[in-house]
Amino acid sequence: MACMRSKHDSENAKNLAIAIADFLSSQSAYKFDSSFTRNLRVAVNCLERVYSIHLKDYSRVRQFPSLPEIFHRASHPVPIKYQLNAEKCKAQGNVLVQQGKHSMAEIEFTKAICLNERNPVYYCNRADTRIKQGQYQKAVADCHRAFNLDPQYAKAYARLGQAYFMMNHPAKAARCYKKALKIEPHNETYVRALSHITQPTNLCGFEIFNPFQRLKRNIADLASSIAPLRSVSGCSYRPLANDSPHPSSTILSFSESTD
């Protein structure tokens, strides 16, 4: 246990060092002074040597909030009163979700966001209600807000996968569920959902594994986005004859409850 904690602390220390090095590197763009830039480079080089930082490490850490953003949140916390009221709205929203009143639940989660816009759970919960109402683009936006606030929020990636699946983008959906499983590798709901999406025997899995089907889909999407081509026959995307006309509806059976 102590060994695992030590390894975790070591990873956190390295991530912090990478974030600091990344911040220092960005500062050279704001001050055109050769001495200042040289000193920054020396500091960055020292951090990279001590913590064995490589180029790929920067892209990995950039998915987390930046140091200035973290400092801003810490120095401007959401008042406790707002946090408590936001939690009440979330609780009421969860009750409405259980009752199947998704439009009313969406309103409650929106109230929670207005009171505390830094809680990723509220965005993820609202995404769930929007998926149930067929508002998939809005759900996608909420999921992005959720994992931008917390890149380790597996459920946000799973919700995003669900939204993409309902929009008939199975390849994108599969990638989202894979990201969720990297965070929670033993989550049976995500495993089953990914297995369902990638089955070669259904329309979605066929599209993922068949490059010609993906090409056909991309051409159809392009054609539908260009008004003069909308009337051209054969450009619309149709499911295979042996598939259900609405395969995406089954993904709702793999949906987790709101937090």
Helices and strands as residue ranges (DSSP letters): H 2-27, H 34-50, H 55-61, H 67-75, H 80-98, H 102-115, H 120-132, H 136-149, H 154-166, H 170-183, H 188-197, H 203-209, H 211-225, G 227-229, G 247-254
